[in-house]
Amino acid sequence: MNFGRGPSVVLNVGGTRYSFSREVLKDFPLRRVSRLHGCLSEQDVLEVCDDYDRERNEYFFDRHSEAFGFIMLYVRHGHLRFVPHMCELSFYNEMIYWGLEGSHLDYCCQRRLDDRMSETCTYYSAEEPPGEPAGGPEGKGRRPPGAEGGKWLERMRRTFEEPTSSVAAQVLATVSILFVIVSMVVLCASTLPEWRAPENRSVEEQSRYTAESVREPSGIIEAICIGWFTAECIVRFIVSKNKCEFVRRPLNIIDLLAITPYYISVLMTVFTGENSQLQRAGVTLRVLRMMRIFWVIKLARHFIGLQTLGLTLKRCYREMVMLLVFICVAMAIFSALSQLLENGLDLGTKNKDYASIPAACWWVIISMTTVGYGDMCPITVPGRILGGICVVSGIVLLALPITFIYHSFVQCYHELKFRSARYSRSLSAEFLN
């Protein structure tokens, strides 16, 4: 610790005192307490705690003492539970203050917190990072020289990344959604036979980006949409804080995959000519052009539901892998047994649909997922008994990880909902101003 004297420090939380050595505070599990180790002046200390006694080297926090006692039990033993007879939301607010999250709670308490937050529609957020400039009147006189330019870039970044952060961001998001919808409508309509009939062109000819096709209404609309998406992507890249992180984001990769095929097709037409073998085949260009369907995923930037789905899949990859392992193990067992019962044994009635284990895997998949196309089914009595066991096992195995995925989905939805509400409050302030 760079401030204060004495070998130890005292934390006074709501009248209850705790004594620690200086070295313990450096790597303390509670983020707010560990920040005391880097304080250089009394003013830095007062930004972390509510009061400071220099003579006793005592830091005072005007917080719930009993709640902090349960938090200290987590620090010592690694288990965090709610205080009896205390509101879950109030205790969660104490957790956020000290630097903990809902994931630190034991699983039973996490479920209680999710249910309570769903009932009351109350959302809490972690404290803003200490490096960000404060928005109060005290910080106006300490603005660094490049703060104006940084503030403008930050505002531009929020305009393009957060649709609810301002009026301009909402307008920009609405225009982007309209371009996505128009592009998808044109893509779907271009595959209709009636769309190609007036021109009397083949599929291969339809896939080319020739000078004539660009001058057609569909070509003009496609070029305008591509131009908008390209300009949007370039601006977002320029105003981003971390360029490497920007390139690695999944949504930005999808944007690149949706935009690049158009320019590749145009360049191939320019350099290889309209009558080349590659152009006549048209397969490569049709595949590239159909990749525009990825533009639908761009809607995830503007809808919390799609963002929640993506964030849930990202956080639940272990549960998803576990689910795939369950399915693969069951598929290996049931496909081998079904092939043996239907075709491997010499029972006089061989089922040709189960001629091999890989062929039986298709029947196992559609049975475990209760789809049941009916294209192949067992005909022997042992095979039908095995089919019933396969269906019931599929229902049980698919239901096992659902609880974990549901819990993560609710937590992700709460986080994204709160972030959207926070930007909506800034939007309301903009209207008032």
N, C-alpha and C positions, 0 to 999 in steps of 0.2 A: 504494500500500500504506500502511495506517495504522499499521503496526507495524514496528519495526526501522529500522536506519540504513544509509546507503550507497546509491550509485546502482544497485547490482545485488544480486541474491540468488543463492545457490548451492543447488542441489538435489543432495543426496547420496542416490542410490538404490542400495542394496546395495554401497556403496564406489565407485561411479562418480559423478563430480561433473559437473554441468551448470550453467553460469552464464547468467543471464538478466537483462535490465533490468526495472525495476519496471513500466514501462508494458506490456511484453509479457505479463506475468502477468494483466493485467486481462481481456484477451480471449483467454486461452490456450485451445486446443481441448480440453484435458483438464480436466474439471470439478473434480477434486480440487485440481489445481494453481492454477486460477483462483480457488478459494476463499481462497487465501492472501492475495489482494489486499485482501479485506475484513476481515481479522483486526484486532481492536483491542487485543488483549492477548496475553500469552504463553499464557494458558489457552486462548484461541481457536485459537492456532496448534497447540497440542498435541492439539486435537481433530481436526486435519486430518493432521498428520504424527506420527511416532513420537518425535522428539527435535528440539531446537533449540539451536543454538550462537549466543548473543547477540553474542559478540565477532566471529565470522566472518560473522555473518548467514547461517548455513548451516542448511538444513532437511534432516533425515535421515528417510528412508523405508526401513524394513526390508522391501524387496520384491526380486523377482528382477531383477537388473541387466540381464541379456541380454534379457529380455522387454521391459523398459522401453526398451531401445535400439531394438527393432523398433517399439515404439509411437511413439518419437520420429521414426522414418523415416516413419510415417504423418502425423505433424504437419508434417513438412517437404515430403513429396512427395505425400501424399494416397492412398497405397496401404498397406494393412495386411494382412500375411500372417503365418502361424504361424512360430514359431521352429523351425528344424530340430532334430530329436531331442528335442522337448519335447512333453509330453502336451497335446493340444488343450484338454482341460478345465482344466488348470492355466493355460494361457495365457489362456483365456477368463475365468478367475477374476481374473487380473491386469488384463484389460480392464475388467471390472466395477469393480474397485477404483479405477482411474483415471478412470472415468466414460464408457467406451465401451460400445457394444452390438454384438451379433452382426451387425447390418446394416452396420457399418463395415468388416467384413472383405471381402476380394475374394470374388467369387462361388465360385471353386473351394474356398476355405477355408470358406465358409459351408456348402457341401455336406458337407465333412469334419466340421465341427462338428455338423451335424444328424444325420449318421449315428452319430457317437460318442455323442451324447446319447441317441439312440434305443436304442442298444445297452446303455448303462449305466443308463438311466433316472435320470440326474443332472440337477438343475436348479439354476441360480444366479439370483440376483435382484440388481437394482441396489440401491445403498445407500439407506437411508431418507432422505428429505429432511431437511436440517439443521434446519428449523424445527420438526420434531416433537419433543415432549418425550421424553427418554431414559427408558427403563424401569428403569434401575438404581437402587440405593439413593442415588447421589449427587444425583439430581434430585428426590428427595422433598421436600427442604427448600426448593426454589425454585419451587414450584408457584404459578402466578398465582391471583388471587382467583376468577376464574370457571372454574377448571380442572375443578372437580367437575361443574358443569353441562355443560361442553363434553365431558367424559368420558362423561357419561350419554347425551348426544345422539349421540356417536360410537358408543357401544355399541348404541343403538337403530338407528342407521343401518346398522351391520354386521349386525344381526339381520335386518333386512328386505332388505338388498342381497346379503349373502353367506350362502348356505344352510349352509356348513360352518364358520362362524365360532364357533358355540356350540350348546349343546343346544337352547336356545329357538329359534334360527334353523332348526335341522333340523326341529323340531316344526312351526314356522310354514310352512316350505317343504312339508312333507308334507301339511298341511291345505290349502294353496293348490293343490297338485297334485290332491288329491281333489276339490276344488270344480271345477277345470277339467275333470276327467274326467266328473264327474256332469253338468256343464252340457253337455258335448259329447254325452253319451249321450242326454240329454233332447232336445237339438236334432235329433239324427239320428232318434230315435224319433218325434218330432212330424211328420216328413215321411212316415211309413209310412201306407198306406191304412187298415190295421187300427187305427191310433191315432185316426183321425178318424171311423171308421165308427160307433162307438156314439153319438157326438154328432150324426152325419148333417149335418155342416156343410161348407160349401164352403171353398175355399182362401182366398177373400177374408174370410170370417167367421173362419177360423182365425187370420188375421193380426192381428185386432184385440186390443187390450188393454182388454177390458171388465171390468166388476165381476165378471161370472160367470166369465170366463176366469182372473182372478187367484185366485179361490177354488178352482180346480181344482188337482189335485196338481202338474201340470206348471207352472202359474203360480206356485204357492207355492215350488216348488224353484227356479224361475228368479229369483224375487224374493230368495230367500235368497242365491243365488250372486251376484246383482248387488250386494246389500248388503255381502257380504264383500269383493268386489273394490273397491267404492267406498271402504269403510273402509280397506282396505290401501293404496289409492292416496293417500288423504288423509294417512294417517300417514306414508307415505314422503315425501310432499311437505313435511310439516311438519319432519321431522328432517333433510332434505337440507341440505347446506352451501350450494350455489348453486342458488337457485330457478329462475333463467333456464336454467342448464345442465340442470336436471332436466326442464324442459318440452321442451327440444330433443332429448332422448335418444330414439332410435327405439322402444325397448321401451315407454317411457312414452307416446309418441304412440299406439302400438298399444293400450295399455290404455285410453286415452281414446276411441279409435275403437270399442272393444268395449263400453264402458260407456254412452257417450252415447246410442246409438240407443234403448235401453230407456226412458230418461227422456224423450226426444223423442216416442216413441210414446205414452207415458202422458200427456204434456202435450197432444198432439194430440187424444187421446181426450177429455180433460177439457174443452178449450176449443172443439173443433169439434163434439162430440157424436158419438154412436155411429151415427147415420143420415146423416151428411154424405156428400157425393159422394166426398170423398177417402177416407173410411173404406170406402165400398162398393167403390171401385176396388181398394184394398188393395195396389197395386203398390209404392208408396213404403214402406209399413210392412213389407212382406215383404222388401224390399231391406235396410232398416235392421235388421230382426230377423236376417237371415242374416249380418250383419256380426259376429255373435257367434263366427263361426268363427275370428276373429282371436285368440280366447282360447287357441287351441292354441299360438300363438307365445309365450304367457306361459311355457310350459315351458322356454324358452331360459334363464330365470333360474336354473334348477335343474339343467340338464344341460350338461356341458362340450362335448359334441359339437355341440349347436346353437349355443352361444356361439362355438365355433371356426369354424363355418360362417359366421356373421355377421361375425366379425372378419376372416376371410379375404376375404370379398366386399368389405368396406370397404377393406382394404389393396390388393386386386388390381383395383381399378376400372379402372386403366389397361390391364391385360391383358384385362379383360372388354370394354372398349371396343374394343381392338384385335381381339379375336375377332369382335365384332359387325361391325366394318368389313370384316374378311375375308369374312364371310358375305354382307354386303350387296353387296360388289363381285362376288363369284362369282355371287350371285343375279341381279344385273343382266345379267351376261354370258350365263349359261346360259339364263335365261328368254327373252332376246331371240333367241338362236340356236335354241332349241327351238321358239319360235313361228314363226320363219322356216322351219325345216325341216319342221315338221309341218303348218303351215297357210298360211304366207305364199307359198310357191312353188306354182306351178300344176303339180303332179305327178299330178293325177287322184285322189289319195287324201288328202283333207283331214281332219285330225283336229279335230273340233269342240271337244274338251277344251282345245286350245291356240289358241282363237280370239283371245286377246289376251295381251299380255305379263304383266299382273297375274294372269291365270288361270294362266299358266305358272309364276309365282313359287311357287305352292303346290306344284307338282310338284318344283321345284328344292329347296325346303326339306325335304320328306319324303325326297328322294333323298340330299341331302348329309348328313342326319342318319341315314341308313340305316334309316329307319322303314319306308318303302315300303308304304303302305296299299293300293296297287293300284287306287285309284279312277280314276286316269288314268295312262296310260303311252304312250310313243311307239310308233308302228306302222310307221314307215318305217325303212329300214336306216340312213341317216345320223342319224336321231333316236335310234336305239338305241345307235349308237356314241357319240353325244354324251351319252347317259344314263350309259354306263359311265364316261366321263371325268368326268362330274359326281359320281358316287358316289366314285370314287377321290380326286378333288380335295377332296371334303368330308371324307373321313377324314384326309387330310394337313393341311388347314387347321384342323380342330378339334383335332388333336394338337399343333400348334405351341406354343400358350401353356400347355399342360398342365404343363410343367416348372416354369414360374414360379409357377403357382398351387399346385402341389404343395409347392414350397419354402416358400411363405408359409403354407400350411396346417400344415406341420410346425412352423414357428416359432411360429405362434399357439397350436398345441396345447401346445407346451412351456411357453409363458408362462402359459396358463390352468391347466395342470396344476400348475405350481409354486405359483401363487397358491392353488389349492385345497389343496395339501399344506401350505402355510404356515398356512392357517386350520384345517386338520385338526390341526396340532400345537398350536395354541391351544385347540382343542376337547379334545384329550387332556389338556392341563394343567388344563382346567376339571374334567374327570372326577377327576383326581388330587386337586384341591383339595376 
